[in-house]
Amino acid sequence: MFEIDKWSKDHVYEVMRELLYSFNYMWFVVEEWVKNTPPEELKSDAFLKFSEQFGSYQVQRLAKVADPPEGGIERLMYFLQRSHWGVFEDVEMTKVSDSELRMRTRGCTSQKAAQKWGMEYYDCGQAGLRLREGFFREINPKARVTRVFTPPDARPAGIPEEVSCEWWIVINES
């Protein structure tokens, strides 16, 4: 997690309030859709769109209390620090260049919960990609997200065991 203890109490409160509003809003949207949707649709692209919508909506809410830098990767990193990943997860951000960012989650809470519930892993790849696409594209429409790996993918060589997933974000200049 990021050092939110260095933020002012007012800023922590504002960020947390906006995250809670984001989760609450998406809960109602998804719940309403599930009530009116046949079970086979739950595996459809229509369901995955909720992840993308949540990512986008989260940025819209955070923008109400944000003072982000202009421009590329620093702007993405600013919002990522205030996102649910930055506040609730152990996220590692690495600025690779002015247009490239690596995002890793260490010791993912969803993976830990899945194991606690007797599952081998939580298959988050598709929904995780859509969530990040919505999030980063809301910040910068030129941002593109690539999934490096998520469970159950084989861990690429050189990635530490405690890393649960890895994503590559690029701002396309063209």
VENQUI-V627900 format. One record per helix or strand of 2 or more residues. SS is the DSSP state (helix for helix, strand for strand). FROM is the first residue (numbers start at 1). LEN is the number of residues. Records with the same first field share a line. If there is no record, write none. Layout:
# VENQUI-V627900
SS=FROM-LEN  FROM-LEN
This chain:
# VENQUI-V627900
helix=4-3  9-27  39-5  45-19  73-10  84-5  109-8  125-15
strand=90-8  100-7  143-7  163-9
